[in-house]
Amino acid sequence: MMSKESSKIDFVIVGQGLAGSLLAYLLLQKGKKVQIYDAPEIPSSSKVAAGIFNPVTGRKLIKTWMADELFPFLEQFYVALEKDLQAKFFHQVLIYRPFPNQEVQEYFKRNVLPENFDDFASLEFENIKYKNLVNSEWGGATTKQSGWVDLKILLDTFRLYFKEKGILVEEKLNPEEALSQPYKTIFCEGFQGKFNPFFNYLPFNPVKGEVLDITIEGISLDEIISQGAFVVPLSKNTFRLGATYTWHELDFKTTPQGEKELLDKYHKLMKPDLKVVAHLAGVRPASKDRRPFIGMHPDLQQIGIFNGLGSKGVSLAPYFANQFAEFLVTGKELSSEVNINRFASLYLGAENS
């Protein structure tokens, strides 16, 4: 970083995954001068993720945290972003969740459904539409306001966008270099944030995941199928199958055990034969309380973090990138549930140890 140029910069963003790309974009939209550091050789979990967004969770189909705020926002945001970047990456599709057993089917038959349930899901108690595809005789739930984002297309498009603006530096940034600069540096490093010396006190809980890209010939499927595993339609006859979860061996290497687990899950869920065309692995930058890490360092107010989006990054990133950009530009208060100030005691404990 040349000091001659640093006076022209308002913010440096470290990392061009989903979090870093959206934050940089929104700061640019607010008229700020941004520079992005991203080393291509450092693997990114964003490009491996299936990019699913889904407003419900669990067998009882409970609304996910902040669904009423996050999902209307993300729809408007991604649709507008597609127009601005002139690329197609936002896919609004239904998610079919077959009931795994008769017990779950009976639960939905006899229980009072949550208020406004029909706004985000519908039920059927026979497997009619998917009888030739899905191994389920008890029917299932179809989730609305759902779909997936093609993160590879989105991030590749963003990379070209940032390069054309001359603001992308394809190098690794040493965190210590941020201390002596006049601008603010925001670290959006994904899993690597766990090793950042300024934020390693935060309770990261990274999770490795493996996925397979597969082909299934002779079927027509636009919806996502999800029960124990997910099958996401990428293009004609090509799908992404996922995902595994492990808190050990946190690397980006694929494993025979991961492939076997995914194939076993697939055959339990789906009827047609498949062919594996690619095997990918990534590490989700999750947090122990399942909430993002957003805010400025307790002592070093020119250094901040946007991380910890976990497996719901596609849902969380637009809303909270917008909130963080507002905070950085206008000082508007961050939500206490995501502000890293909630871990002040951990920071003080680390300082005193």
Helices and strands as residue ranges (DSSP letters): H 3-6, E 11-14, H 18-29, E 34-37, E 52-53, E 56-57, E 62-63, H 67-85, E 90-92, E 95-98, H 102-110, H 117-120, E 121-124, E 140-143, E 147-149, H 151-164, E 168-169, G 175-180, E 184-187, G 190-195, E 207-215, E 224-226, E 230-235, E 238-242, H 256-269, E 275-284, E 293-296, E 303-307, G 310-312, H 313-330, G 340-343, H 344-352
